[in-house]
Amino acid sequence: MRSLRLFLCGDVMTGRGVDQILPYPCNPVLYEAEVRDARVYVQLAEQINGPIPHPVDFAYVWGDALTELEQAQPDWRIVNLETSITTHEHPWPDKEIHYRMNPRNIECLTAARINCCVLANNHVLDWGHAGLLETLQTLSEVGLAYSGAGKNLKQAQAPAILEIPGKERVLVFGLGSTTSGIPREWSAADDRPGVFLLPDLSEATAEQVAQFMLAHKQPGDVLIASLHWGANWGYDIPDDQVRFAHRLIEAGVDVIHGHSSHHAKGIEVYRNKLILYGCGDFVNDYEGIGSYAWYRGDLAVMYLADLNPDTGELVQLCLVPFQARRLRLTWACADDVRWLAQRLNESSHAFATRLRIQDERHILLG
């Protein structure tokens, strides 16, 4: 049976320390309470795992993940881009953390052949409306599809349409929740740039969102709801997230792609459809930060989901763990693969989801 293979991951944070090791770093000035120079995050990573000769090439941060992607050959590569792409110098006021990558470093994304960047998150407007507009322009100039943010509400709500002539279309809707820290002021309006921000996670909102998504659906389309929701740390999955995800699936959505958590968390297969409640960070500059170390935020997970393109049902899910070392993804060791499988089984137990280790690099569902 022919299947549709998706590469999904959580937050790709190419700003701050990551931007500083790329060929064209932004002004490193930060406005954080404790760190005022983005290069400090590079130094922290170097203190843990050794020097990072930079500038690095654009593919550097993806490391061994590129080898896995080349072997897996997914049809589409979808990430949550949690970074503004701009040189704009005025940060959003009264916000603790600001991420940005220089537009001249956009090849960091194209080097991994990313197809779609979800933007409905709590960092895409870190550098204001001007920073968002430059982000949209930069992505468009290199042919990168995006969803979840736009010049106005209509554009922010529009799906990214991924299409290969003669095959099924994949429609990716980016949606954000204030539970992830997105300011309400970032909500797009008819006359204001911003993100597609949900008013809440109620069943009524789920019904409205589902009907909105289905209105774009053509026969054979696969629908993905890519949701930025919930806290950064912790394995708890709130009941309202479960109900919201279930309602979307019941209405006809095929995949729930959840992110915001800095570590991987529970997985559910509901009515034969995939729900990823939290994919964890994939690329970031947290390597030298010791807080919340128990959650192993240094472990990044690639999700390779095979779907039946006729029904959107999950055929197989493979998880590939990596570890961040010197701001680059490297294969996770066998002990870390076992640790991750155990944690995800514990986190997914309530959903009767079971993961098993296939080999030293791969974890399979079922």
PyMOL commands that set and color helices and strands:
alter all, ss='L'
color gray80, all
select helices_A, chain A and resi 17-21+39-49+60-62+64-72+103-105+107-110+128-141+153-157+178-180+184-186+203-215+239-251+293-295+334-351
alter helices_A, ss='H'
color red, helices_A
select strands_A, chain A and resi 4-12+76-81+84-85+100-101+116-118+145-147+149-150+160-163+169-176+194-195+222-228+255-259+267-270+273-276+281-283+299-307+314-324+329-331+355-359+362-365
alter strands_A, ss='S'
color yellow, strands_A
deselect
rebuild
show_as cartoon
